[in-house]
Amino acid sequence: MKIFAALYEDTQQGWVWLQDPAFPPRSIVKIKNLENGKVIYCEALQIDSNFLATYNQYPRLKICIPQKTLVINYWYRAALGGISTQSDIQLNIKPCNSCWGKFRACTQHPQIVVRVAVWLGFISVISGLLSIIFSAVSLWDCGA
């Protein structure tokens, strides 16, 4: 897969651009670097003619084969092991639209506010479940 740098406006976004009609729109994908085993989860947007018209403007290098292209920001390239742009690399990309995939995509998001919000939400859910369990146990003990 040929790696291209993300557009400036996408540098802090939690998505990559690729072209695979088998993926649902705005699918969560799991990307694995087959050379080192590193994995990321993120949202995948589809490369279409509108994207290509914007991306392929001078002085950027043009995307010629969108089906074998991944447009990805530095955050995710670093997480995959420091992949450089314009390199050809073996990646395994598959959809992962489960709750786990969505959670992982949020915990690996480039913006810290997203990562913190997800972890606070997770801690809140665990705290709520523990509160319910402790309440039920105390009510059970009082009834006995």
N, CA, C and O of each residue as an XYZ file, in Angstrom:
576
protein
N       0.850     -1.167      0.000
C       0.000      0.000      0.000
C       0.902      1.238      0.000
O       1.883      1.299      0.742
N       0.568      2.205     -0.823
C       1.337      3.451     -0.910
C       0.796      4.438      0.135
O      -0.411      4.663      0.220
N       1.698      5.017      0.918
C       1.329      5.909      2.014
C       1.468      7.365      1.566
O       2.501      7.765      1.028
N       0.417      8.144      1.795
C       0.414      9.572      1.507
C       0.099     10.328      2.796
O      -0.632      9.837      3.656
N       0.657     11.517      2.913
C       0.403     12.372      4.078
C      -1.013     12.927      4.016
O      -1.545     13.191      2.938
N      -1.610     13.100      5.181
C      -2.950     13.675      5.261
C      -2.909     15.154      4.885
O      -1.882     15.819      5.022
N      -4.035     15.644      4.416
C      -4.175     17.073      4.171
C      -4.070     17.816      5.493
O      -4.323     17.242      6.553
N      -3.702     19.080      5.436
C      -3.519     19.876      6.648
C      -4.755     19.813      7.547
O      -4.628     19.649      8.760
N      -5.936     19.941      6.970
C      -7.158     19.947      7.785
C      -7.478     18.582      8.397
O      -8.343     18.484      9.267
N      -6.792     17.537      7.955
C      -7.011     16.194      8.508
C      -5.935     15.764      9.504
O      -5.983     14.643     10.009
N      -4.979     16.619      9.791
C      -3.851     16.204     10.632
C      -4.258     15.872     12.060
O      -3.578     15.080     12.714
N      -5.329     16.443     12.560
C      -5.761     16.174     13.928
C      -7.071     15.396     13.993
O      -7.736     15.366     15.028
N      -7.432     14.775     12.888
C      -8.687     14.023     12.826
C      -8.430     12.536     13.042
O      -7.326     12.045     12.804
N      -9.437     11.842     13.484
C      -9.315     10.422     13.797
C      -9.697      9.526     12.637
O     -10.367      8.511     12.822
N      -9.267      9.902     11.431
C      -9.603      9.079     10.274
C      -8.456      8.993      9.294
O      -7.513      9.784      9.317
N      -8.576      8.002      8.435
C      -7.675      7.829      7.299
C      -8.560      7.792      6.051
O      -9.773      7.602      6.133
N      -7.923      7.977      4.902
C      -8.633      7.901      3.627
C      -8.121      6.693      2.854
O      -6.913      6.488      2.737
N      -9.042      5.900      2.331
C      -8.697      4.756      1.504
C      -9.824      4.515      0.519
O     -10.862      5.173      0.580
N      -9.619      3.574     -0.388
C     -10.690      3.239     -1.324
C     -10.920      1.737     -1.293
O     -10.134      0.950     -1.822
N     -12.017      1.368     -0.658
C     -12.421     -0.033     -0.601
C     -13.940     -0.061     -0.499
O     -14.494      0.157      0.579
N     -14.616     -0.326     -1.610
C     -16.083     -0.304     -1.603
C     -16.713     -1.344     -0.684
O     -17.907     -1.261     -0.395
N     -15.937     -2.322     -0.220
C     -16.480     -3.338      0.680
C     -16.729     -2.786      2.086
O     -17.510     -3.361      2.844
N     -16.074     -1.680      2.441
C     -16.250     -1.104      3.772
C     -17.508     -0.239      3.818
O     -17.771      0.525      2.889
N     -18.288     -0.355      4.899
C     -19.436      0.550      5.057
C     -18.951      1.998      5.174
O     -17.807      2.239      5.561
N     -19.814      2.960      4.841
C     -19.414      4.370      4.982
C     -18.991      4.680      6.414
O     -19.633      4.247      7.370
N     -17.907      5.434      6.547
C     -17.364      5.859      7.839
C     -17.141      4.669      8.780
O     -17.427      4.739      9.975
N     -16.641      3.614      8.226
C     -16.378      2.386      8.968
C     -15.197      2.563      9.913
O     -14.269      3.321      9.631
N     -15.244      1.859     11.032
C     -14.073      1.765     11.892
C     -13.223      0.632     11.334
O     -13.729     -0.450     11.039
N     -11.932      0.889     11.194
C     -11.036     -0.129     10.650
C      -9.899     -0.412     11.621
O      -9.491      0.439     12.412
N      -9.411     -1.626     11.531
C      -8.215     -2.049     12.256
C      -7.111     -2.156     11.211
O      -7.224     -2.910     10.245
N      -6.039     -1.387     11.422
C      -4.916     -1.391     10.488
C      -3.722     -1.995     11.204
O      -3.293     -1.513     12.253
N      -3.198     -3.054     10.620
C      -2.044     -3.740     11.206
C      -0.858     -3.634     10.261
O      -0.952     -3.962      9.079
N       0.258     -3.170     10.804
C       1.511     -3.129     10.063
C       2.090     -4.542     10.099
O       2.481     -5.020     11.164
N       2.150     -5.204      8.966
C       2.599     -6.594      8.921
C       4.098     -6.736      9.141
O       4.586     -7.838      9.391
N       4.836     -5.627      9.049
C       6.283     -5.692      9.261
C       6.655     -5.726     10.741
O       7.629     -6.375     11.120
N       5.871     -5.016     11.594
C       6.227     -4.967     13.015
C       5.083     -5.373     13.950
O       5.282     -5.435     15.163
N       3.905     -5.646     13.419
C       2.778     -6.096     14.229
C       2.004     -5.000     14.935
O       1.044     -5.299     15.645
N       2.386     -3.735     14.766
C       1.672     -2.639     15.439
C       0.304     -2.433     14.802
O       0.130     -2.597     13.594
N      -0.673     -2.065     15.653
C      -2.066     -1.977     15.238
C      -2.653     -0.640     15.655
O      -2.350     -0.127     16.732
N      -3.497     -0.075     14.794
C      -4.298      1.092     15.157
C      -5.743      0.824     14.774
O      -6.030      0.005     13.902
N      -6.641      1.525     15.437
C      -8.052      1.540     15.096
C      -8.417      2.981     14.792
O      -8.024      3.883     15.532
N      -9.152      3.214     13.731
C      -9.582      4.568     13.380
C     -10.750      4.483     12.410
O     -11.139      3.403     11.965
N     -11.288      5.631     12.101
C     -12.369      5.705     11.131
C     -11.767      5.750      9.736
O     -10.695      6.322      9.536
N     -12.449      5.150      8.774
C     -11.981      5.162      7.391
C     -12.994      5.896      6.518
O     -14.180      5.565      6.500
N     -12.508      6.885      5.807
C     -13.323      7.595      4.839
C     -12.901      7.143      3.444
O     -11.745      6.781      3.227
N     -13.831      7.166      2.513
C     -13.573      6.667      1.176
C     -12.980      7.753      0.271
O     -13.479      8.876      0.206
N     -11.912      7.385     -0.417
C     -11.346      8.261     -1.446
C     -12.312      8.230     -2.631
O     -12.607      7.169     -3.182
N     -12.793      9.403     -3.009
C     -13.658      9.506     -4.178
C     -13.126     10.614     -5.085
O     -12.069     11.184     -4.817
N     -13.845     10.914     -6.138
C     -13.366     11.913     -7.099
C     -13.250     13.295     -6.475
O     -12.351     14.054     -6.835
N     -14.141     13.640     -5.544
C     -14.053     14.947     -4.878
C     -12.780     15.047     -4.037
O     -12.094     16.069     -4.056
N     -12.471     13.979     -3.301
C     -11.248     13.974     -2.504
C     -10.029     14.088     -3.401
O      -9.119     14.866     -3.116
N     -10.003     13.320     -4.483
C      -8.863     13.350     -5.398
C      -8.683     14.723     -6.033
O      -7.554     15.174     -6.227
N      -9.788     15.389     -6.358
C      -9.698     16.731     -6.954
C      -9.049     17.710     -5.980
O      -8.296     18.591     -6.394
N      -9.333     17.560     -4.708
C      -8.721     18.425     -3.692
C      -7.285     18.012     -3.419
O      -6.394     18.858     -3.352
N      -7.060     16.724     -3.263
C      -5.728     16.243     -2.884
C      -4.700     16.424     -3.999
O      -3.566     16.821     -3.732
N      -5.073     16.144     -5.213
C      -4.119     16.119     -6.327
C      -3.802     17.503     -6.900
O      -3.635     17.649     -8.111
N      -3.721     18.487     -6.060
C      -3.366     19.833     -6.514
C      -1.889     20.086     -6.257
O      -1.327     19.649     -5.253
N      -1.283     20.797     -7.183
C       0.126     21.158     -7.041
C       0.305     21.952     -5.755
O      -0.540     22.801     -5.473
N       1.340     21.738     -4.960
C       2.567     20.987     -5.197
C       2.549     19.574     -4.620
O       3.599     18.937     -4.542
N       1.379     19.066     -4.213
C       1.314     17.727     -3.647
C       1.583     16.659     -4.697
O       1.312     16.849     -5.883
N       2.118     15.540     -4.243
C       2.259     14.387     -5.118
C       0.873     13.820     -5.388
O       0.041     13.745     -4.483
N       0.630     13.430     -6.600
C      -0.700     12.974     -6.989
C      -0.925     11.509     -6.628
O      -0.022     10.676     -6.703
N      -2.152     11.233     -6.239
C      -2.590      9.864     -6.010
C      -3.028      9.317     -7.360
O      -3.987      9.806     -7.958
N      -2.324      8.306     -7.832
C      -2.623      7.725     -9.146
C      -3.453      6.458     -9.056
O      -4.288      6.198     -9.923
N      -3.229      5.659     -8.004
C      -3.957      4.387     -7.841
C      -4.645      4.409     -6.474
O      -4.096      3.890     -5.502
N      -5.840      5.002     -6.387
C      -6.507      5.136     -5.082
C      -6.792      3.810     -4.388
O      -6.854      3.759     -3.160
N      -6.968      2.728     -5.161
C      -7.265      1.421     -4.559
C      -6.083      0.877     -3.761
O      -6.265      0.009     -2.908
N      -4.882      1.371     -4.022
C      -3.683      0.899     -3.319
C      -3.041      2.034     -2.536
O      -1.822      2.069     -2.367
N      -3.873      2.974     -2.053
C      -3.386      4.169     -1.379
C      -4.007      4.289      0.005
O      -5.173      3.952      0.211
N      -3.212      4.770      0.942
C      -3.708      5.114      2.266
C      -3.222      6.522      2.583
O      -2.019      6.777      2.625
N      -4.164      7.433      2.804
C      -3.836      8.803      3.201
C      -4.015      8.856      4.708
O      -5.117      8.657      5.220
N      -2.915      9.127      5.421
C      -2.892      8.943      6.870
C      -2.044     10.043      7.515
O      -1.010     10.438      6.976
N      -2.490     10.527      8.668
C      -1.755     11.610      9.336
C      -0.558     11.065     10.129
O      -0.394      9.856     10.296
N       0.263     11.993     10.606
C       1.496     11.618     11.307
C       1.214     10.825     12.583
O       1.953      9.894     12.901
N       0.166     11.176     13.313
C      -0.168     10.495     14.569
C      -0.296      8.985     14.335
O       0.304      8.185     15.054
N      -1.071      8.612     13.341
C      -1.282      7.196     13.055
C      -0.055      6.560     12.407
O       0.243      5.395     12.672
N       0.656      7.295     11.569
C       1.888      6.738     10.989
C       2.892      6.415     12.093
O       3.553      5.377     12.050
N       3.006      7.304     13.086
C       3.918      7.067     14.214
C       3.456      5.854     15.030
O       4.278      5.043     15.457
N       2.151      5.731     15.243
C       1.622      4.606     16.019
C       1.838      3.275     15.303
O       1.917      2.229     15.947
N       1.932      3.309     13.997
C       2.179      2.084     13.225
C       3.666      1.775     13.085
O       4.051      0.838     12.386
N       4.491      2.564     13.750
C       5.924      2.277     13.734
C       6.756      3.288     12.980
O       7.867      2.973     12.552
N       6.251      4.490     12.806
C       7.035      5.525     12.131
C       7.083      5.369     10.623
O       8.136      5.542     10.009
N       5.959      5.045     10.033
C       5.901      4.877      8.582
C       6.131      6.228      7.913
O       5.534      7.232      8.302
N       6.985      6.246      6.921
C       7.222      7.500      6.191
C       6.290      7.586      4.990
O       5.852      6.570      4.450
N       5.999      8.808      4.588
C       5.144      9.007      3.429
C       5.879      8.559      2.170
O       7.108      8.512      2.124
N       5.113      8.242      1.185
C       5.587      7.759     -0.114
C       6.259      6.389     -0.030
O       6.918      5.961     -0.977
N       6.095      5.705      1.092
C       6.646      4.349      1.192
C       5.563      3.352      0.787
O       4.369      3.637      0.879
N       5.995      2.205      0.347
C       5.102      1.082      0.079
C       5.259      0.118      1.240
O       6.363     -0.345      1.528
N       4.162     -0.181      1.899
C       4.233     -1.009      3.100
C       3.085     -2.014      3.096
O       2.008     -1.749      2.563
N       3.334     -3.146      3.688
C       2.315     -4.187      3.789
C       1.442     -3.921      5.021
O       1.909     -3.998      6.158
N       0.189     -3.613      4.774
C      -0.770     -3.364      5.840
C      -1.960     -4.300      5.667
O      -2.371     -4.612      4.550
N      -2.498     -4.736      6.788
C      -3.741     -5.496      6.784
C      -4.814     -4.555      7.307
O      -4.747     -4.110      8.453
N      -5.800     -4.249      6.476
C      -6.873     -3.330      6.863
C      -8.186     -4.087      6.776
O      -8.552     -4.621      5.728
N      -8.894     -4.122      7.917
C     -10.186     -4.798      7.922
C     -11.173     -4.005      8.768
O     -10.775     -3.321      9.711
N     -12.463     -4.093      8.436
C     -13.461     -3.367      9.222
C     -13.569     -3.940     10.629
O     -13.422     -5.144     10.839
N     -13.825     -3.064     11.578
C     -13.961     -3.478     12.981
C     -15.003     -2.565     13.631
O     -14.671     -1.733     14.474
N     -16.262     -2.732     13.230
C     -17.335     -1.848     13.676
C     -18.005     -2.299     14.969
O     -19.102     -1.843     15.292
N     -17.362     -3.179     15.699
C     -17.895     -3.628     16.983
C     -17.734     -2.520     18.029
O     -17.060     -1.519     17.789
N     -18.353     -2.712     19.174
C     -18.187     -1.754     20.284
C     -16.712     -1.647     20.673
O     -16.226     -0.557     20.975
N     -16.006     -2.770     20.665
C     -14.583     -2.770     21.018
C     -13.792     -1.939     20.010
O     -12.932     -1.153     20.409
N     -14.060     -2.094     18.735
C     -13.366     -1.323     17.707
C     -13.623      0.165     17.848
O     -12.706      0.974     17.700
N     -14.854      0.528     18.132
C     -15.199      1.949     18.314
C     -14.514      2.513     19.556
O     -14.010      3.636     19.537
N     -14.496      1.730     20.638
C     -13.813      2.169     21.856
C     -12.325      2.374     21.584
O     -11.754      3.395     21.967
N     -11.702      1.402     20.925
C     -10.273      1.503     20.612
C      -9.984      2.691     19.698
O      -8.973      3.373     19.873
N     -10.857      2.946     18.727
C     -10.664      4.087     17.839
C     -10.681      5.392     18.631
O      -9.914      6.310     18.341
N     -11.544      5.468     19.614
C     -11.616      6.688     20.435
C     -10.417      6.814     21.373
O      -9.925      7.919     21.600
N      -9.938      5.688     21.922
C      -8.797      5.765     22.844
C      -7.486      6.023     22.114
O      -6.493      6.387     22.745
N      -7.465      5.839     20.796
C      -6.263      6.109     20.007
C      -6.396      7.364     19.155
O      -5.569      7.608     18.277
N      -7.426      8.157     19.406
C      -7.695      9.371     18.615
C      -6.568     10.389     18.796
O      -6.005     10.492     19.886
N      -6.230     11.142     17.742
C      -5.148     12.137     17.854
C      -5.434     13.275     18.837
O      -4.497     13.864     19.377
N      -6.694     13.591     19.077
C      -7.012     14.709     19.969
C      -7.167     14.208     21.398
O      -7.932     13.284     21.673
N      -6.429     14.834     22.290
C      -6.436     14.398     23.690
C      -7.800     14.557     24.334
O      -8.158     13.770     25.211
N      -8.565     15.546     23.926
C      -9.881     15.751     24.514
C     -10.774     14.536     24.252
O     -11.587     14.175     25.102
N     -10.634     13.912     23.097
C     -11.414     12.710     22.786
C     -10.946     11.552     23.661
O     -11.764     10.829     24.230
N      -9.636     11.378     23.767
C      -9.109     10.271     24.585
C      -9.519     10.422     26.045
O      -9.943      9.447     26.666
N      -9.403     11.621     26.604
C      -9.772     11.856     28.007
C     -11.267     11.632     28.213
O     -11.666     11.006     29.195
N     -12.093     12.131     27.306
C     -13.546     11.972     27.435
C     -13.942     10.499     27.420
O     -14.808     10.082     28.190
N     -13.322      9.716     26.559
C     -13.644      8.298     26.486
C     -13.243      7.594     27.769
O     -14.011      6.790     28.298
N     -12.052      7.884     28.281
C     -11.624      7.231     29.520
C     -12.474      7.667     30.711
O     -12.773      6.850     31.582
N     -12.866      8.935     30.764
C     -13.756      9.381     31.847
C     -15.115      8.697     31.745
O     -15.695      8.307     32.758
N     -15.619      8.553     30.530
C     -16.876      7.836     30.334
C     -16.765      6.383     30.761
O     -17.670      5.847     31.400
N     -15.661      5.748     30.411
C     -15.440      4.346     30.788
C     -15.374      4.202     32.310
O     -15.991      3.301     32.878
N     -14.636      5.079     32.959
C     -14.528      5.049     34.425
C     -15.894      5.293     35.060
O     -16.222      4.676     36.073
N     -16.692      6.185     34.475
C     -18.033      6.461     34.998
C     -18.934      5.242     34.893
O     -19.696      4.950     35.815
N     -18.853      4.532     33.781
C     -19.669      3.325     33.611
C     -19.262      2.270     34.637
O     -20.122      1.650     35.262
N     -17.970      2.064     34.813
C     -17.493      1.086     35.801
C     -17.936      1.495     37.204
O     -18.390      0.653     37.979
N     -17.809      2.772     37.537
C     -18.248      3.266     38.857
C     -19.744      3.054     39.054
O     -20.183      2.656     40.133
N     -20.522      3.320     38.015
C     -21.970      3.107     38.098
C     -22.318      1.651     38.312
O     -23.194      1.331     39.115
N     -21.637      0.761     37.595
C     -21.890     -0.669     37.769
C     -21.506     -1.137     39.175
O     -22.232     -1.916     39.793
N     -20.372     -0.664     39.670
C     -19.973     -1.014     41.037
C     -20.981     -0.490     42.053
O     -21.291     -1.182     43.024
N     -21.497      0.715     41.849
C     -22.510      1.280     42.752
C     -23.763      0.417     42.776
O     -24.329      0.163     43.840
N     -24.195     -0.033     41.605
C     -25.383     -0.894     41.538
C     -25.117     -2.214     42.269
O     -25.966     -2.692     43.021
N     -23.961     -2.788     42.049
C     -23.621     -4.063     42.700
C     -23.575     -3.900     44.217
O     -24.152     -4.707     44.945
N     -22.887     -2.853     44.701
C     -22.790     -2.639     46.145
C     -24.152     -2.328     46.752
O     -24.438     -2.754     47.871
N     -24.993     -1.595     46.035
C     -26.345     -1.298     46.530
C     -27.169     -2.583     46.623
O     -27.870     -2.813     47.608
N     -27.075     -3.400     45.604
C     -27.834     -4.652     45.604
C     -27.371     -5.563     46.728
O     -28.191     -6.205     47.385
N     -26.063     -5.626     46.955
C     -25.525     -6.468     48.032
C     -25.989     -5.944     49.388
O     -26.360     -6.740     50.251
N     -25.978     -4.618     49.601
C     -26.401     -4.067     50.890
C     -27.893     -4.282     51.113
O     -28.315     -4.542     52.240
N     -28.702     -4.177     50.053
C     -30.134     -4.435     50.169
C     -30.383     -5.916     50.451
O     -31.274     -6.259     51.229
N     -29.619     -6.773     49.839
C     -29.738     -8.222     50.065
C     -29.429     -8.570     51.510
O     -30.117     -9.381     52.130
N     -28.353     -7.925     52.053
C     -27.972     -8.173     53.442
C     -29.035     -7.642     54.418
O     -29.276     -8.258     55.457
N     -29.662     -6.526     54.101
C     -30.676     -5.961     54.976
C     -31.945     -6.810     54.985
O     -32.650     -6.880     55.991
N     -32.218     -7.438     53.878
C     -33.438     -8.275     53.786
C     -33.274     -9.628     54.452
O     -34.273    -10.293     54.724
N     -32.066    -10.055     54.721
C     -31.848    -11.392     55.263
C     -31.953    -11.435     56.765
O     -31.793    -12.498     57.365
